[in-house]
Amino acid sequence: MNGPESEEPPLRRAVCPGSFDPVTNGHLDIIARASRLYDVVHVAVMVNQSKKGLFTVEERIELLRQVTAEYGNVRVESFHGLLVDFCKQRDIPAIVKGLRAVSDFDYELQMAQMNNGLSGVETLFVPTNPTYSFLSSSLVKEVAAWGGDVSHLVPPLVLESLTERLAQR
Ligand code: PNS
């Protein structure tokens, strides 16, 4: 059948960008919630040549792929350069970001306004689950490096990789 009635509506896409070094339960909560709102969620791992992480970008992607496997509509990719260019290349009109506290807001607002000014992409802020409002990858790494228990803050696979990586140091 031809004509407009036979045409599939375009997929609604969003991106969840970040460093994900490594992915935490806070990130996963936002990704899971975005996956319920959009047809396809692109998780975009930023490649930052000037900052060496605990995990390589490939390792971060692999961890993310495994812990998001249960959400059938999540795609994990890396990007370098501007996030708006990643969005343009994939026809993504929306960025989904978690807001942990008002202290996140100033910088996030600046980025949202810049990105909108650059290409018209919208940013949607999702309030972080209060359970994770203090959580960041940096804190997880610091606490884990000193032997603190982070098992409630990251998925079991990430905990395993984190423990292994820190033991090699
Ligand atoms: O997990 P992070 O490190 O807080 O994520 C920051 C990220 C990747 C979302 C942000 O730095 C970003 O979008 N970088 C891509 C470069 C870019 O587009 N810069 C202009 C932002 S207005």
Backbone and ligand atoms as CSV (ligand in chain L), in Angstrom:
chain,resi,resn,atom,element,x,y,z
A,1,MET,N,N,0.847,-1.209,0.000
A,1,MET,CA,C,0.000,0.000,0.000
A,1,MET,C,C,0.879,1.255,0.000
A,2,ASN,N,N,0.529,2.213,-0.855
A,2,ASN,CA,C,1.294,3.452,-0.907
A,2,ASN,C,C,0.560,4.555,-0.176
A,3,GLY,N,N,1.151,5.729,-0.175
A,3,GLY,CA,C,0.480,6.872,0.440
A,3,GLY,C,C,0.894,7.055,1.871
A,4,PRO,N,N,0.517,8.181,2.439
A,4,PRO,CA,C,0.982,8.536,3.785
A,4,PRO,C,C,0.534,7.576,4.877
A,5,GLU,N,N,-0.631,6.891,4.677
A,5,GLU,CA,C,-1.125,5.995,5.726
A,5,GLU,C,C,-0.228,4.784,5.936
A,6,SER,N,N,0.550,4.398,4.888
A,6,SER,CA,C,1.397,3.220,4.996
A,6,SER,C,C,2.757,3.549,5.616
A,7,GLU,N,N,3.044,4.834,5.771
A,7,GLU,CA,C,4.372,5.207,6.261
A,7,GLU,C,C,4.479,5.014,7.770
A,8,GLU,N,N,5.612,4.420,8.166
A,8,GLU,CA,C,5.880,4.237,9.594
A,8,GLU,C,C,6.210,5.592,10.206
A,9,PRO,N,N,5.716,5.887,11.417
A,9,PRO,CA,C,6.146,7.140,12.049
A,9,PRO,C,C,7.632,7.051,12.382
A,10,PRO,N,N,8.353,8.184,12.335
A,10,PRO,CA,C,9.789,8.112,12.641
A,10,PRO,C,C,10.022,7.694,14.090
A,11,LEU,N,N,11.119,6.983,14.310
A,11,LEU,CA,C,11.445,6.548,15.674
A,11,LEU,C,C,11.796,7.764,16.522
A,12,ARG,N,N,11.302,7.781,17.754
A,12,ARG,CA,C,11.664,8.873,18.673
A,12,ARG,C,C,12.964,8.498,19.370
A,13,ARG,N,N,13.971,9.334,19.144
A,13,ARG,CA,C,15.310,9.018,19.647
A,13,ARG,C,C,15.769,10.018,20.696
A,14,ALA,N,N,16.580,9.536,21.633
A,14,ALA,CA,C,17.219,10.431,22.599
A,14,ALA,C,C,18.624,9.918,22.866
A,15,VAL,N,N,19.463,10.813,23.392
A,15,VAL,CA,C,20.815,10.405,23.762
A,15,VAL,C,C,21.049,10.653,25.248
A,16,CYS,N,N,21.716,9.700,25.896
A,16,CYS,CA,C,22.213,9.884,27.266
A,16,CYS,C,C,23.738,9.935,27.153
A,17,PRO,N,N,24.315,11.126,27.234
A,17,PRO,CA,C,25.770,11.230,27.069
A,17,PRO,C,C,26.510,11.214,28.413
A,18,GLY,N,N,27.792,10.889,28.375
A,18,GLY,CA,C,28.569,10.949,29.612
A,18,GLY,C,C,29.939,10.329,29.438
A,19,SER,N,N,30.701,10.346,30.549
A,19,SER,CA,C,32.027,9.715,30.538
A,19,SER,C,C,31.913,8.239,30.937
A,20,PHE,N,N,31.009,7.936,31.836
A,20,PHE,CA,C,30.724,6.555,32.248
A,20,PHE,C,C,31.987,5.786,32.640
A,21,ASP,N,N,32.793,6.382,33.515
A,21,ASP,CA,C,34.072,5.746,33.904
A,21,ASP,C,C,34.078,5.366,35.379
A,22,PRO,N,N,33.333,4.346,35.792
A,22,PRO,CA,C,32.456,3.470,35.019
A,22,PRO,C,C,30.990,3.858,35.228
A,23,VAL,N,N,30.104,3.135,34.520
A,23,VAL,CA,C,28.653,3.324,34.691
A,23,VAL,C,C,28.259,2.979,36.130
A,24,THR,N,N,27.395,3.805,36.708
A,24,THR,CA,C,26.908,3.565,38.079
A,24,THR,C,C,25.406,3.255,38.036
A,25,ASN,N,N,24.860,2.912,39.198
A,25,ASN,CA,C,23.410,2.688,39.280
A,25,ASN,C,C,22.633,3.975,39.003
A,26,GLY,N,N,23.253,5.120,39.299
A,26,GLY,CA,C,22.603,6.403,38.998
A,26,GLY,C,C,22.444,6.597,37.498
A,27,HIS,N,N,23.511,6.319,36.731
A,27,HIS,CA,C,23.418,6.397,35.267
A,27,HIS,C,C,22.346,5.425,34.757
A,28,LEU,N,N,22.408,4.194,35.289
A,28,LEU,CA,C,21.503,3.147,34.803
A,28,LEU,C,C,20.043,3.524,35.021
A,29,ASP,N,N,19.788,4.177,36.162
A,29,ASP,CA,C,18.426,4.610,36.468
A,29,ASP,C,C,17.930,5.601,35.395
A,30,ILE,N,N,18.793,6.534,35.016
A,30,ILE,CA,C,18.398,7.525,34.001
A,30,ILE,C,C,18.217,6.842,32.637
A,31,ILE,N,N,19.145,5.950,32.292
A,31,ILE,CA,C,19.052,5.250,30.997
A,31,ILE,C,C,17.765,4.424,30.934
A,32,ALA,N,N,17.459,3.725,32.026
A,32,ALA,CA,C,16.248,2.886,32.064
A,32,ALA,C,C,14.996,3.749,31.910
A,33,ARG,N,N,14.990,4.885,32.581
A,33,ARG,CA,C,13.804,5.755,32.496
A,33,ARG,C,C,13.682,6.356,31.096
A,34,ALA,N,N,14.825,6.739,30.501
A,34,ALA,CA,C,14.791,7.266,29.127
A,34,ALA,C,C,14.306,6.183,28.158
A,35,SER,N,N,14.685,4.943,28.429
A,35,SER,CA,C,14.303,3.855,27.512
A,35,SER,C,C,12.798,3.587,27.539
A,36,ARG,N,N,12.139,4.046,28.605
A,36,ARG,CA,C,10.677,3.893,28.661
A,36,ARG,C,C,9.966,5.067,27.971
A,37,LEU,N,N,10.691,6.154,27.761
A,37,LEU,CA,C,10.084,7.347,27.156
A,37,LEU,C,C,10.325,7.442,25.646
A,38,TYR,N,N,11.405,6.801,25.179
A,38,TYR,CA,C,11.798,6.939,23.772
A,38,TYR,C,C,11.858,5.569,23.104
A,39,ASP,N,N,11.752,5.579,21.762
A,39,ASP,CA,C,11.846,4.313,21.021
A,39,ASP,C,C,13.271,3.779,21.036
A,40,VAL,N,N,14.237,4.689,20.837
A,40,VAL,CA,C,15.649,4.297,20.839
A,40,VAL,C,C,16.425,5.261,21.728
A,41,VAL,N,N,17.240,4.702,22.615
A,41,VAL,CA,C,18.109,5.538,23.462
A,41,VAL,C,C,19.563,5.224,23.095
A,42,HIS,N,N,20.263,6.268,22.661
A,42,HIS,CA,C,21.689,6.134,22.341
A,42,HIS,C,C,22.475,6.542,23.585
A,43,VAL,N,N,23.258,5.631,24.101
A,43,VAL,CA,C,24.144,5.986,25.210
A,43,VAL,C,C,25.482,6.338,24.565
A,44,ALA,N,N,25.898,7.604,24.737
A,44,ALA,CA,C,27.082,8.098,24.027
A,44,ALA,C,C,28.224,8.314,25.016
A,45,VAL,N,N,29.279,7.535,24.838
A,45,VAL,CA,C,30.439,7.609,25.730
A,45,VAL,C,C,31.458,8.567,25.128
A,46,MET,N,N,31.739,9.636,25.860
A,46,MET,CA,C,32.642,10.655,25.330
A,46,MET,C,C,34.091,10.165,25.321
A,47,VAL,N,N,34.757,10.346,24.178
A,47,VAL,CA,C,36.187,10.060,24.081
A,47,VAL,C,C,36.925,11.353,24.396
A,48,ASN,N,N,37.677,11.334,25.492
A,48,ASN,CA,C,38.419,12.530,25.901
A,48,ASN,C,C,39.908,12.184,25.896
A,49,GLN,N,N,40.577,12.594,24.801
A,49,GLN,CA,C,41.996,12.216,24.617
A,49,GLN,C,C,42.869,12.748,25.745
A,50,SER,N,N,42.476,13.882,26.325
A,50,SER,CA,C,43.357,14.528,27.295
A,50,SER,C,C,43.162,13.985,28.725
A,51,LYS,N,N,42.192,13.112,28.909
A,51,LYS,CA,C,41.937,12.602,30.259
A,51,LYS,C,C,41.924,11.075,30.257
A,52,LYS,N,N,42.924,10.509,30.940
A,52,LYS,CA,C,42.991,9.045,30.972
A,52,LYS,C,C,42.059,8.549,32.074
A,53,GLY,N,N,41.161,7.671,31.736
A,53,GLY,CA,C,40.217,7.160,32.732
A,53,GLY,C,C,40.751,5.904,33.403
A,54,LEU,N,N,39.975,5.402,34.351
A,54,LEU,CA,C,40.326,4.113,34.963
A,54,LEU,C,C,40.076,2.998,33.956
A,55,PHE,N,N,38.997,3.162,33.178
A,55,PHE,CA,C,38.659,2.183,32.137
A,55,PHE,C,C,38.834,2.837,30.765
A,56,THR,N,N,39.234,2.051,29.770
A,56,THR,CA,C,39.312,2.583,28.402
A,56,THR,C,C,37.882,2.784,27.890
A,57,VAL,N,N,37.771,3.555,26.829
A,57,VAL,CA,C,36.439,3.789,26.262
A,57,VAL,C,C,35.811,2.458,25.825
A,58,GLU,N,N,36.629,1.571,25.278
A,58,GLU,CA,C,36.119,0.256,24.833
A,58,GLU,C,C,35.588,-0.540,26.024
A,59,GLU,N,N,36.321,-0.478,27.132
A,59,GLU,CA,C,35.874,-1.207,28.334
A,59,GLU,C,C,34.571,-0.614,28.880
A,60,ARG,N,N,34.493,0.711,28.869
A,60,ARG,CA,C,33.261,1.366,29.362
A,60,ARG,C,C,32.064,0.970,28.503
A,61,ILE,N,N,32.306,0.918,27.183
A,61,ILE,CA,C,31.228,0.545,26.256
A,61,ILE,C,C,30.782,-0.887,26.524
A,62,GLU,N,N,31.747,-1.778,26.710
A,62,GLU,CA,C,31.417,-3.187,26.943
A,62,GLU,C,C,30.603,-3.342,28.230
A,63,LEU,N,N,31.033,-2.647,29.295
A,63,LEU,CA,C,30.281,-2.714,30.560
A,63,LEU,C,C,28.866,-2.181,30.343
A,64,LEU,N,N,28.772,-1.035,29.668
A,64,LEU,CA,C,27.447,-0.439,29.428
A,64,LEU,C,C,26.562,-1.381,28.604
A,65,ARG,N,N,27.157,-2.011,27.573
A,65,ARG,CA,C,26.364,-2.921,26.720
A,65,ARG,C,C,25.792,-4.051,27.562
A,66,GLN,N,N,26.634,-4.579,28.435
A,66,GLN,CA,C,26.170,-5.735,29.223
A,66,GLN,C,C,25.107,-5.327,30.241
A,67,VAL,N,N,25.306,-4.185,30.898
A,67,VAL,CA,C,24.342,-3.833,31.954
A,67,VAL,C,C,23.063,-3.203,31.400
A,68,THR,N,N,23.068,-2.840,30.110
A,68,THR,CA,C,21.827,-2.312,29.513
A,68,THR,C,C,21.177,-3.327,28.569
A,69,ALA,N,N,21.740,-4.540,28.531
A,69,ALA,CA,C,21.251,-5.542,27.569
A,69,ALA,C,C,19.763,-5.840,27.762
A,70,GLU,N,N,19.287,-5.713,29.007
A,70,GLU,CA,C,17.871,-6.037,29.258
A,70,GLU,C,C,16.912,-5.019,28.639
A,71,TYR,N,N,17.426,-3.822,28.310
A,71,TYR,CA,C,16.581,-2.825,27.641
A,71,TYR,C,C,16.824,-2.981,26.137
A,72,GLY,N,N,15.888,-3.491,25.441
A,72,GLY,CA,C,16.098,-3.830,24.028
A,72,GLY,C,C,16.323,-2.627,23.133
A,73,ASN,N,N,16.042,-1.419,23.614
A,73,ASN,CA,C,16.108,-0.242,22.728
A,73,ASN,C,C,17.272,0.695,23.059
A,74,VAL,N,N,18.291,0.164,23.745
A,74,VAL,CA,C,19.444,0.996,24.115
A,74,VAL,C,C,20.642,0.616,23.240
A,75,ARG,N,N,21.269,1.636,22.623
A,75,ARG,CA,C,22.470,1.410,21.812
A,75,ARG,C,C,23.624,2.167,22.427
A,76,VAL,N,N,24.736,1.497,22.598
A,76,VAL,CA,C,25.892,2.145,23.234
A,76,VAL,C,C,26.950,2.431,22.174
A,77,GLU,N,N,27.389,3.672,22.120
A,77,GLU,CA,C,28.377,4.095,21.124
A,77,GLU,C,C,29.339,5.082,21.765
A,78,SER,N,N,30.480,5.313,21.113
A,78,SER,CA,C,31.376,6.372,21.592
A,78,SER,C,C,31.225,7.588,20.687
A,79,PHE,N,N,31.676,8.729,21.171
A,79,PHE,CA,C,31.726,9.910,20.296
A,79,PHE,C,C,32.885,10.792,20.721
A,80,HIS,N,N,33.421,11.529,19.761
A,80,HIS,CA,C,34.348,12.585,20.134
A,80,HIS,C,C,33.925,13.843,19.393
A,81,GLY,N,N,34.333,14.965,19.925
A,81,GLY,CA,C,33.879,16.229,19.347
A,81,GLY,C,C,32.603,16.665,20.021
A,82,LEU,N,N,31.806,17.386,19.276
A,82,LEU,CA,C,30.600,17.969,19.872
A,82,LEU,C,C,29.458,16.960,19.940
A,83,LEU,N,N,28.744,16.995,21.054
A,83,LEU,CA,C,27.575,16.123,21.216
A,83,LEU,C,C,26.508,16.462,20.165
A,84,VAL,N,N,26.382,17.748,19.820
A,84,VAL,CA,C,25.352,18.120,18.838
A,84,VAL,C,C,25.631,17.490,17.472
A,85,ASP,N,N,26.916,17.256,17.160
A,85,ASP,CA,C,27.229,16.617,15.873
A,85,ASP,C,C,26.821,15.137,15.901
A,86,PHE,N,N,27.048,14.488,17.049
A,86,PHE,CA,C,26.597,13.096,17.226
A,86,PHE,C,C,25.080,13.051,17.004
A,87,CYS,N,N,24.377,14.027,17.584
A,87,CYS,CA,C,22.907,14.058,17.479
A,87,CYS,C,C,22.472,14.283,16.029
A,88,LYS,N,N,23.151,15.211,15.356
A,88,LYS,CA,C,22.793,15.535,13.967
A,88,LYS,C,C,22.955,14.312,13.076
A,89,GLN,N,N,24.093,13.610,13.253
A,89,GLN,CA,C,24.377,12.447,12.397
A,89,GLN,C,C,23.337,11.349,12.549
A,90,ARG,N,N,22.672,11.293,13.697
A,90,ARG,CA,C,21.721,10.202,13.951
A,90,ARG,C,C,20.283,10.674,14.060
A,91,ASP,N,N,20.056,11.933,13.728
A,91,ASP,CA,C,18.684,12.462,13.807
A,91,ASP,C,C,18.109,12.370,15.217
A,92,ILE,N,N,18.906,12.758,16.191
A,92,ILE,CA,C,18.476,12.683,17.594
A,92,ILE,C,C,18.079,14.098,18.034
A,93,PRO,N,N,16.812,14.323,18.383
A,93,PRO,CA,C,16.401,15.681,18.749
A,93,PRO,C,C,16.509,15.996,20.234
A,94,ALA,N,N,16.821,14.989,21.069
A,94,ALA,CA,C,16.747,15.228,22.511
A,94,ALA,C,C,17.910,14.588,23.279
A,95,ILE,N,N,18.414,15.365,24.236
A,95,ILE,CA,C,19.442,14.879,25.160
A,95,ILE,C,C,18.740,14.675,26.507
A,96,VAL,N,N,18.942,13.509,27.122
A,96,VAL,CA,C,18.348,13.278,28.451
A,96,VAL,C,C,19.468,13.262,29.488
A,97,LYS,N,N,19.309,14.100,30.498
A,97,LYS,CA,C,20.329,14.221,31.542
A,97,LYS,C,C,19.677,14.067,32.911
A,98,GLY,N,N,20.387,13.435,33.835
A,98,GLY,CA,C,19.915,13.372,35.221
A,98,GLY,C,C,20.391,14.606,35.971
A,99,LEU,N,N,19.531,15.144,36.811
A,99,LEU,CA,C,19.929,16.255,37.695
A,99,LEU,C,C,19.921,15.727,39.110
A,100,ARG,N,N,21.119,15.726,39.728
A,100,ARG,CA,C,21.209,15.159,41.079
A,100,ARG,C,C,20.786,16.161,42.141
A,101,ALA,N,N,21.194,17.403,41.934
A,101,ALA,CA,C,20.949,18.439,42.944
A,101,ALA,C,C,21.015,19.789,42.249
A,102,VAL,N,N,20.628,20.852,42.962
A,102,VAL,CA,C,20.663,22.172,42.316
A,102,VAL,C,C,22.081,22.546,41.892
A,103,SER,N,N,23.075,21.982,42.580
A,103,SER,CA,C,24.467,22.296,42.213
A,103,SER,C,C,24.802,21.819,40.797
A,104,ASP,N,N,24.096,20.843,40.287
A,104,ASP,CA,C,24.304,20.394,38.896
A,104,ASP,C,C,23.731,21.401,37.908
A,105,PHE,N,N,22.775,22.201,38.399
A,105,PHE,CA,C,21.900,22.916,37.472
A,105,PHE,C,C,22.614,23.983,36.647
A,106,ASP,N,N,23.464,24.799,37.295
A,106,ASP,CA,C,24.107,25.913,36.593
A,106,ASP,C,C,24.825,25.451,35.325
A,107,TYR,N,N,25.714,24.468,35.504
A,107,TYR,CA,C,26.515,24.000,34.371
A,107,TYR,C,C,25.643,23.281,33.336
A,108,GLU,N,N,24.700,22.480,33.834
A,108,GLU,CA,C,23.821,21.747,32.913
A,108,GLU,C,C,22.974,22.710,32.088
A,109,LEU,N,N,22.528,23.795,32.731
A,109,LEU,CA,C,21.730,24.793,32.014
A,109,LEU,C,C,22.572,25.466,30.925
A,110,GLN,N,N,23.811,25.787,31.270
A,110,GLN,CA,C,24.703,26.397,30.276
A,110,GLN,C,C,24.870,25.474,29.067
A,111,MET,N,N,25.137,24.193,29.348
A,111,MET,CA,C,25.346,23.243,28.239
A,111,MET,C,C,24.064,23.088,27.417
A,112,ALA,N,N,22.924,23.011,28.117
A,112,ALA,CA,C,21.646,22.844,27.404
A,112,ALA,C,C,21.389,24.042,26.487
A,113,GLN,N,N,21.668,25.244,26.985
A,113,GLN,CA,C,21.426,26.444,26.183
A,113,GLN,C,C,22.408,26.530,25.018
A,114,MET,N,N,23.665,26.164,25.287
A,114,MET,CA,C,24.666,26.167,24.214
A,114,MET,C,C,24.268,25.167,23.133
A,115,ASN,N,N,23.927,23.948,23.545
A,115,ASN,CA,C,23.575,22.910,22.569
A,115,ASN,C,C,22.341,23.300,21.771
A,116,ASN,N,N,21.379,23.922,22.442
A,116,ASN,CA,C,20.170,24.354,21.737
A,116,ASN,C,C,20.504,25.460,20.741
A,117,GLY,N,N,21.362,26.377,21.160
A,117,GLY,CA,C,21.764,27.470,20.270
A,117,GLY,C,C,22.556,26.968,19.068
A,118,LEU,N,N,23.358,25.919,19.286
A,118,LEU,CA,C,24.202,25.394,18.204
A,118,LEU,C,C,23.386,24.673,17.139
A,119,SER,N,N,22.373,23.909,17.591
A,119,SER,CA,C,21.703,23.049,16.596
A,119,SER,C,C,20.204,22.852,16.823
A,120,GLY,N,N,19.668,23.446,17.873
A,120,GLY,CA,C,18.232,23.274,18.124
A,120,GLY,C,C,17.901,22.027,18.925
A,121,VAL,N,N,18.919,21.222,19.280
A,121,VAL,CA,C,18.637,20.009,20.068
A,121,VAL,C,C,18.121,20.420,21.456
A,122,GLU,N,N,17.136,19.676,21.951
A,122,GLU,CA,C,16.561,19.983,23.269
A,122,GLU,C,C,17.239,19.134,24.347
A,123,THR,N,N,17.275,19.647,25.563
A,123,THR,CA,C,17.766,18.844,26.694
A,123,THR,C,C,16.626,18.646,27.673
A,124,LEU,N,N,16.401,17.396,28.061
A,124,LEU,CA,C,15.382,17.084,29.070
A,124,LEU,C,C,16.064,16.636,30.345
A,125,PHE,N,N,15.734,17.299,31.440
A,125,PHE,CA,C,16.332,16.956,32.727
A,125,PHE,C,C,15.403,16.029,33.498
A,126,VAL,N,N,15.978,14.937,33.961
A,126,VAL,CA,C,15.223,13.965,34.765
A,126,VAL,C,C,15.762,14.042,36.190
A,127,PRO,N,N,14.883,14.265,37.173
A,127,PRO,CA,C,15.400,14.305,38.537
A,127,PRO,C,C,15.921,12.930,38.949
A,128,THR,N,N,17.152,12.912,39.408
A,128,THR,CA,C,17.763,11.653,39.838
A,128,THR,C,C,16.973,11.035,40.992
A,129,ASN,N,N,16.885,9.742,40.991
A,129,ASN,CA,C,16.314,9.031,42.134
A,129,ASN,C,C,17.097,9.463,43.391
A,130,PRO,N,N,16.408,9.924,44.451
A,130,PRO,CA,C,17.118,10.416,45.636
A,130,PRO,C,C,18.139,9.418,46.200
A,131,THR,N,N,17.897,8.140,45.971
A,131,THR,CA,C,18.853,7.116,46.441
A,131,THR,C,C,20.247,7.362,45.871
A,132,TYR,N,N,20.284,7.999,44.674
A,132,TYR,CA,C,21.566,8.171,43.991
A,132,TYR,C,C,21.984,9.634,43.872
A,133,SER,N,N,21.390,10.510,44.684
A,133,SER,CA,C,21.617,11.940,44.465
A,133,SER,C,C,23.054,12.366,44.795
A,134,PHE,N,N,23.778,11.571,45.541
A,134,PHE,CA,C,25.171,11.896,45.918
A,134,PHE,C,C,26.167,11.154,45.043
A,135,LEU,N,N,25.658,10.355,44.131
A,135,LEU,CA,C,26.505,9.371,43.456
A,135,LEU,C,C,27.199,9.924,42.212
A,136,SER,N,N,28.497,9.634,42.090
A,136,SER,CA,C,29.218,9.966,40.854
A,136,SER,C,C,30.263,8.875,40.623
A,137,SER,N,N,30.703,8.732,39.379
A,137,SER,CA,C,31.739,7.735,39.074
A,137,SER,C,C,33.007,8.044,39.854
A,138,SER,N,N,33.331,9.332,39.986
A,138,SER,CA,C,34.580,9.712,40.687
A,138,SER,C,C,34.531,9.265,42.146
A,139,LEU,N,N,33.394,9.498,42.804
A,139,LEU,CA,C,33.294,9.094,44.214
A,139,LEU,C,C,33.356,7.580,44.363
A,140,VAL,N,N,32.686,6.888,43.442
A,140,VAL,CA,C,32.713,5.413,43.488
A,140,VAL,C,C,34.159,4.922,43.397
A,141,LYS,N,N,34.933,5.520,42.473
A,141,LYS,CA,C,36.325,5.083,42.299
A,141,LYS,C,C,37.152,5.386,43.546
A,142,GLU,N,N,36.914,6.569,44.117
A,142,GLU,CA,C,37.690,6.962,45.293
A,142,GLU,C,C,37.382,6.030,46.480
A,143,VAL,N,N,36.099,5.821,46.723
A,143,VAL,CA,C,35.706,4.969,47.854
A,143,VAL,C,C,36.222,3.539,47.645
A,144,ALA,N,N,36.053,3.031,46.422
A,144,ALA,CA,C,36.492,1.656,46.132
A,144,ALA,C,C,38.009,1.539,46.262
A,145,ALA,N,N,38.735,2.581,45.845
A,145,ALA,CA,C,40.206,2.542,45.898
A,145,ALA,C,C,40.703,2.433,47.336
A,146,TRP,N,N,39.922,2.976,48.277
A,146,TRP,CA,C,40.311,2.898,49.687
A,146,TRP,C,C,39.626,1.732,50.407
A,147,GLY,N,N,39.051,0.834,49.650
A,147,GLY,CA,C,38.487,-0.385,50.228
A,147,GLY,C,C,37.063,-0.253,50.741
A,148,GLY,N,N,36.413,0.882,50.422
A,148,GLY,CA,C,35.028,1.067,50.858
A,148,GLY,C,C,34.062,0.210,50.048
A,149,ASP,N,N,32.913,-0.034,50.626
A,149,ASP,CA,C,31.907,-0.887,49.971
A,149,ASP,C,C,31.054,-0.053,49.010
A,150,VAL,N,N,31.136,-0.370,47.728
A,150,VAL,CA,C,30.318,0.347,46.728
A,150,VAL,C,C,29.350,-0.617,46.037
A,151,SER,N,N,29.137,-1.770,46.656
A,151,SER,CA,C,28.345,-2.815,45.992
A,151,SER,C,C,26.890,-2.393,45.759
A,152,HIS,N,N,26.416,-1.424,46.530
A,152,HIS,CA,C,25.031,-0.966,46.334
A,152,HIS,C,C,24.954,0.182,45.328
A,153,LEU,N,N,26.099,0.603,44.798
A,153,LEU,CA,C,26.138,1.799,43.938
A,153,LEU,C,C,26.417,1.500,42.471
A,154,VAL,N,N,26.887,0.299,42.199
A,154,VAL,CA,C,27.186,-0.088,40.816
A,154,VAL,C,C,26.642,-1.496,40.559
A,155,PRO,N,N,26.377,-1.829,39.283
A,155,PRO,CA,C,25.926,-3.201,38.994
A,155,PRO,C,C,27.034,-4.204,39.338
A,156,PRO,N,N,26.668,-5.456,39.662
A,156,PRO,CA,C,27.658,-6.468,40.062
A,156,PRO,C,C,28.817,-6.622,39.065
A,157,LEU,N,N,28.519,-6.548,37.779
A,157,LEU,CA,C,29.577,-6.700,36.769
A,157,LEU,C,C,30.598,-5.556,36.866
A,158,VAL,N,N,30.101,-4.362,37.130
A,158,VAL,CA,C,30.983,-3.201,37.264
A,158,VAL,C,C,31.815,-3.334,38.540
A,159,LEU,N,N,31.181,-3.806,39.592
A,159,LEU,CA,C,31.901,-4.003,40.862
A,159,LEU,C,C,33.072,-4.966,40.656
A,160,GLU,N,N,32.788,-6.023,39.929
A,160,GLU,CA,C,33.812,-7.041,39.649
A,160,GLU,C,C,34.985,-6.421,38.872
A,161,SER,N,N,34.651,-5.665,37.815
A,161,SER,CA,C,35.692,-5.041,36.979
A,161,SER,C,C,36.477,-4.003,37.760
A,162,LEU,N,N,35.761,-3.258,38.605
A,162,LEU,CA,C,36.379,-2.209,39.411
A,162,LEU,C,C,37.375,-2.819,40.396
A,163,THR,N,N,36.943,-3.874,41.064
A,163,THR,CA,C,37.796,-4.533,42.061
A,163,THR,C,C,39.057,-5.072,41.397
A,164,GLU,N,N,38.849,-5.681,40.229
A,164,GLU,CA,C,39.972,-6.264,39.481
A,164,GLU,C,C,40.951,-5.168,39.035
A,165,ARG,N,N,40.396,-4.087,38.490
A,165,ARG,CA,C,41.248,-3.001,37.968
A,165,ARG,C,C,42.032,-2.322,39.083
A,166,LEU,N,N,41.373,-2.115,40.213
A,166,LEU,CA,C,42.050,-1.418,41.317
A,166,LEU,C,C,43.131,-2.299,41.943
A,167,ALA,N,N,42.913,-3.618,41.877
A,167,ALA,CA,C,43.908,-4.544,42.436
A,167,ALA,C,C,45.185,-4.542,41.595
A,168,GLN,N,N,45.045,-4.194,40.300
A,168,GLN,CA,C,46.221,-4.183,39.400
A,168,GLN,C,C,47.093,-2.958,39.622
A,169,ARG,N,N,46.596,-1.993,40.388
A,169,ARG,CA,C,47.311,-0.704,40.506
A,169,ARG,C,C,48.378,-0.707,41.592
L,1,PNS,O1,O,29.749,12.243,32.534
L,1,PNS,P1,P,30.196,13.651,32.253
L,1,PNS,O2,O,31.700,13.724,32.197
L,1,PNS,O3,O,29.597,14.635,33.207
L,1,PNS,O4,O,29.637,14.027,30.790
L,1,PNS,C1,C,29.875,15.277,30.211
L,1,PNS,C2,C,29.404,15.317,28.735
L,1,PNS,C3,C,30.058,14.202,27.947
L,1,PNS,C4,C,27.906,15.150,28.666
L,1,PNS,C5,C,29.799,16.726,28.163
L,1,PNS,O5,O,31.117,17.029,28.512
L,1,PNS,C6,C,29.674,16.793,26.651
L,1,PNS,O6,O,28.584,16.823,26.116
L,1,PNS,N1,N,30.845,16.773,25.968
L,1,PNS,C7,C,30.927,16.745,24.529
L,1,PNS,C8,C,31.600,17.974,23.959
L,1,PNS,C9,C,30.576,19.076,23.736
L,1,PNS,O7,O,29.613,18.918,23.016
L,1,PNS,N2,N,30.834,20.198,24.397
L,1,PNS,C10,C,29.939,21.339,24.377
L,1,PNS,C11,C,28.921,21.227,25.504
L,1,PNS,S1,S,27.899,22.604,25.515
